[in-house]
Amino acid sequence: MTAYPHRISYYDLDCHGWLKFSALLRMVHIAADENATDLGIGYAQMAPLGMSFVLQRFSARVCEADGIQRLPHYGEEGKIRTWPAAIERGLFIRKGAMHNKKGHKLLEWASLWLLFDLNHRKILKASALPIDTSTLLMGDCGVQIAPAKITHLADASNAPIHTFTHTVRYADTDTNAHMNNAVYGDLVGNAAFPLTQNAPATTPWTQLDINYLSEAKPNEAITITTQYVQTDSAKFIEGTLPTSGNSTPKRIFTAFVK
């Protein structure tokens, strides 16, 4: 397991001084690709084969550091560790954690990845990989959470507390020709912490779950809605695309923020 250095900069934080979801997702993705490259299955090695790993689920939890549960501070330095944990039903589970210089764990996460055919836009079996991954799997390594399947579905009787539309533009896309996974973090953050006069008081987040359900392609207009989840003092967020006729809107992602 390789440890990758990190330092929290001002652009990683929001107006409250909290770590932005998009910043965390970028750190996680960069470390994951560096680790995968060390193992021979990074993006640079896979793209020429017409394959890439695509994120399907991501779950993160804030840990207790210095005796309190807190997000990393501005200027805080430390290490990010990430590793392939398991392969289940052909999907790849990767786990990771962020530690500060004192060795205290600030954040931990688990992610679920699928192997994607870039040319035919379809899911591939794990056996399509050019190496035997079974020898690379390292298990939990102290991170017990799993990439959660979000079950807090929207309640039609509960009106959304916040709704907006985001159109996928050039800056949102990546080399896989769809909206980059970190951009979803910005959409979820905008939905969870709206900067309006009537917005309820907010506190730092302690839990983030995102399920990536479908590709978001350039020029698609995504409707993002937020509802309170009363039983968890949390928020359920979903992004949808309109469909023809009276059919149910197509879900692009769901998220759960606590």
C-alpha positions as CSV (number, residue, x, y, z in Angstrom):
1,M,0.0,0.0,0.0
2,T,1.4,3.4,-1.0
3,A,0.8,6.6,0.9
4,Y,0.4,9.7,-1.2
5,P,1.0,13.2,0.3
6,H,-1.7,15.7,0.5
7,R,-2.1,19.3,1.7
8,I,-5.5,21.0,2.2
9,S,-5.5,24.3,0.2
10,Y,-8.0,27.2,0.3
11,Y,-9.6,26.1,-3.0
12,D,-10.4,22.7,-1.4
13,L,-12.6,24.5,1.1
14,D,-16.0,26.2,0.8
15,C,-17.2,29.5,2.3
16,H,-17.6,27.8,5.7
17,G,-14.1,26.4,5.7
18,W,-15.4,22.8,5.2
19,L,-13.8,20.4,2.7
20,K,-15.9,20.4,-0.5
21,F,-17.2,17.1,-1.8
22,S,-15.7,17.8,-5.2
23,A,-12.2,18.4,-3.7
24,L,-12.4,15.1,-1.7
25,L,-13.5,13.2,-4.9
26,R,-10.6,14.7,-6.9
27,M,-8.1,13.7,-4.2
28,V,-9.6,10.2,-4.0
29,H,-9.6,9.8,-7.8
30,I,-6.0,11.0,-8.2
31,A,-4.8,8.7,-5.5
32,A,-6.8,5.8,-6.9
33,D,-5.3,6.3,-10.4
34,E,-1.8,6.6,-9.0
35,N,-2.2,3.3,-7.0
36,A,-3.8,1.6,-10.0
37,T,-0.9,2.8,-12.2
38,D,1.6,1.3,-9.7
39,L,-0.4,-2.0,-10.1
40,G,-0.4,-1.9,-13.9
41,I,-4.0,-0.9,-14.4
42,G,-4.0,2.9,-14.3
43,Y,-5.8,5.1,-16.9
44,A,-2.7,5.5,-19.1
45,Q,-2.3,1.7,-19.3
46,M,-6.0,1.0,-19.8
47,A,-7.2,3.7,-22.2
48,P,-5.1,2.3,-25.1
49,L,-7.0,-1.0,-24.5
50,G,-10.3,0.8,-24.8
51,M,-11.1,0.3,-21.1
52,S,-11.4,2.5,-18.0
53,F,-12.6,2.2,-14.4
54,V,-15.8,4.1,-13.8
55,L,-17.1,5.1,-10.3
56,Q,-20.5,3.6,-9.4
57,R,-20.8,4.3,-5.7
58,F,-18.8,6.4,-3.2
59,S,-19.2,6.5,0.6
60,A,-17.2,8.7,2.9
61,R,-17.2,9.3,6.7
62,V,-15.6,11.9,8.9
63,C,-13.5,10.3,11.6
64,E,-12.4,11.5,15.1
65,A,-9.1,13.3,15.1
66,D,-7.5,15.1,18.1
67,G,-10.4,13.9,20.3
68,I,-13.2,15.4,18.1
69,Q,-15.0,14.4,14.9
70,R,-13.8,17.0,12.4
71,L,-13.0,17.8,8.8
72,P,-9.4,18.6,7.7
73,H,-8.3,22.1,8.3
74,Y,-6.7,24.6,5.8
75,G,-3.0,23.9,5.4
76,E,-3.3,20.5,7.1
77,E,-0.8,18.0,5.7
78,G,-0.8,14.3,5.7
79,K,-1.1,11.1,3.7
80,I,-3.8,9.5,1.6
81,R,-3.8,5.7,1.4
82,T,-5.9,3.7,-1.0
83,W,-5.9,0.1,-2.1
84,P,-8.0,-2.5,-4.0
85,A,-10.0,-4.2,-1.3
86,A,-12.2,-6.8,-3.1
87,I,-13.9,-7.9,-6.2
88,E,-17.6,-8.8,-5.8
89,R,-19.9,-9.8,-8.6
90,G,-17.5,-8.5,-11.1
91,L,-17.3,-5.1,-9.5
92,F,-14.2,-3.6,-7.9
93,I,-14.2,-2.3,-4.3
94,R,-11.5,0.2,-3.4
95,K,-11.0,1.7,0.0
96,G,-9.0,4.5,1.4
97,A,-8.3,6.9,4.3
98,M,-6.8,10.3,4.9
99,H,-4.4,10.8,7.9
100,N,-2.8,14.0,9.2
101,K,0.8,14.3,10.1
102,K,0.1,13.1,13.7
103,G,-1.2,9.9,12.2
104,H,-4.9,10.6,13.1
105,K,-7.4,9.4,10.6
106,L,-9.5,12.3,9.3
107,L,-11.6,10.6,6.7
108,E,-12.2,7.2,5.4
109,W,-14.1,6.0,2.3
110,A,-15.1,3.0,0.2
111,S,-15.9,3.1,-3.5
112,L,-17.3,0.7,-6.0
113,W,-15.9,0.7,-9.6
114,L,-16.9,-1.0,-12.8
115,L,-14.8,-1.8,-15.8
116,F,-16.1,0.2,-18.8
117,D,-15.7,-0.3,-22.5
118,L,-14.9,3.2,-23.8
119,N,-15.7,2.4,-27.4
120,H,-19.0,0.5,-27.0
121,R,-20.1,2.3,-23.7
122,K,-20.8,-1.0,-21.9
123,I,-19.8,-2.7,-18.7
124,L,-17.0,-5.4,-19.0
125,K,-16.3,-8.4,-16.9
126,A,-13.4,-8.3,-14.4
127,S,-11.7,-11.1,-16.5
128,A,-11.2,-8.5,-19.3
129,L,-8.4,-6.9,-17.3
130,P,-4.9,-7.7,-18.6
131,I,-3.6,-8.8,-15.2
132,D,-4.6,-11.2,-12.5
133,T,-6.1,-8.9,-9.8
134,S,-6.6,-11.6,-7.2
135,T,-3.0,-11.2,-6.0
136,L,-3.5,-7.4,-5.5
137,L,-6.5,-7.4,-3.1
138,M,-5.8,-6.2,0.4
139,G,-9.1,-6.4,2.3
140,D,-10.5,-3.7,4.6
141,C,-7.1,-2.6,6.2
142,G,-9.0,-0.9,9.0
143,V,-11.8,0.7,6.9
144,Q,-15.0,-1.0,7.8
145,I,-17.5,1.0,5.8
146,A,-18.8,-0.3,2.4
147,P,-19.9,1.6,-0.7
148,A,-23.5,2.1,0.2
149,K,-26.5,1.6,-2.0
150,I,-28.8,4.5,-1.2
151,T,-32.3,3.4,-0.2
152,H,-33.6,6.8,0.9
153,L,-35.8,7.4,-2.1
154,A,-37.7,10.6,-2.8
155,D,-41.1,10.8,-1.1
156,A,-43.7,12.4,-3.5
157,S,-45.7,13.7,-0.5
158,N,-42.6,15.6,0.8
159,A,-42.0,18.7,-1.3
160,P,-38.4,19.4,-2.2
161,I,-36.7,22.1,-0.1
162,H,-34.4,23.1,-3.0
163,T,-34.4,22.5,-6.8
164,F,-32.2,23.7,-9.6
165,T,-31.0,22.7,-13.0
166,H,-27.5,22.1,-14.2
167,T,-26.6,21.8,-17.9
168,V,-23.4,19.7,-18.5
169,R,-20.9,22.0,-20.2
170,Y,-17.3,21.6,-21.5
171,A,-15.7,22.2,-18.1
172,D,-17.7,19.4,-16.5
173,T,-16.5,16.7,-18.8
174,D,-13.4,14.4,-18.7
175,T,-11.6,12.1,-21.2
176,N,-14.4,9.5,-20.8
177,A,-16.7,12.0,-22.6
178,H,-19.1,12.4,-19.7
179,M,-19.5,14.5,-16.6
180,N,-16.5,13.8,-14.3
181,N,-17.3,12.2,-10.9
182,A,-16.0,15.1,-9.0
183,V,-18.5,17.5,-10.6
184,Y,-21.3,15.5,-9.1
185,G,-19.7,16.5,-5.7
186,D,-20.2,20.2,-6.6
187,L,-23.9,19.5,-7.6
188,V,-24.5,17.6,-4.3
189,G,-22.8,20.4,-2.3
190,N,-24.9,23.1,-4.0
191,A,-28.0,21.1,-3.2
192,A,-27.1,20.3,0.4
193,F,-25.9,23.8,1.3
194,P,-27.8,26.3,-0.7
195,L,-26.6,29.9,-0.2
196,T,-30.0,31.6,0.2
197,Q,-31.4,33.9,2.9
198,N,-34.1,31.4,3.8
199,A,-31.8,28.4,3.9
200,P,-31.7,26.6,7.3
201,A,-28.6,26.8,9.4
202,T,-26.1,24.2,8.4
203,T,-23.4,22.3,10.2
204,P,-20.3,20.5,8.8
205,W,-21.0,17.3,7.0
206,T,-20.0,14.0,8.5
207,Q,-21.3,11.5,5.9
208,L,-21.5,11.5,2.1
209,D,-22.9,8.7,-0.1
210,I,-23.2,9.1,-3.9
211,N,-24.6,6.5,-6.3
212,Y,-23.7,7.2,-9.9
213,L,-26.6,5.6,-11.9
214,S,-26.1,6.8,-15.5
215,E,-23.7,8.8,-17.6
216,A,-24.4,12.6,-17.7
217,K,-23.4,13.7,-21.2
218,P,-22.6,17.1,-22.7
219,N,-25.5,19.5,-23.0
220,E,-27.9,17.4,-20.9
221,A,-29.9,19.4,-18.4
222,I,-30.0,17.7,-15.0
223,T,-32.7,18.6,-12.5
224,I,-31.3,18.4,-8.9
225,T,-33.8,18.2,-6.0
226,T,-33.2,18.0,-2.2
227,Q,-35.5,16.6,0.5
228,Y,-35.0,16.3,4.2
229,V,-34.7,12.8,5.6
230,Q,-36.3,13.4,8.9
231,T,-35.4,10.0,10.5
232,D,-31.6,10.7,9.9
233,S,-31.5,14.5,10.2
234,A,-30.0,14.3,6.7
235,K,-30.7,15.2,3.1
236,F,-31.6,13.1,0.1
237,I,-30.5,14.5,-3.2
238,E,-31.2,13.2,-6.7
239,G,-30.4,14.3,-10.2
240,T,-32.8,13.4,-13.0
241,L,-33.2,13.9,-16.8
242,P,-36.6,14.4,-18.4
243,T,-38.0,11.5,-20.5
244,S,-40.5,11.5,-23.3
245,G,-44.2,11.4,-22.5
246,N,-45.4,10.7,-19.0
247,S,-42.7,8.2,-18.0
248,T,-40.7,8.6,-14.8
249,P,-37.6,11.0,-15.1
250,K,-34.3,9.1,-15.6
251,R,-32.2,9.1,-12.5
252,I,-28.6,10.2,-13.1
253,F,-27.4,10.1,-9.5
254,T,-28.7,9.9,-5.9
255,A,-26.9,11.2,-2.8
256,F,-27.3,11.1,0.9
257,V,-25.6,13.9,3.1
258,K,-25.6,13.9,6.9
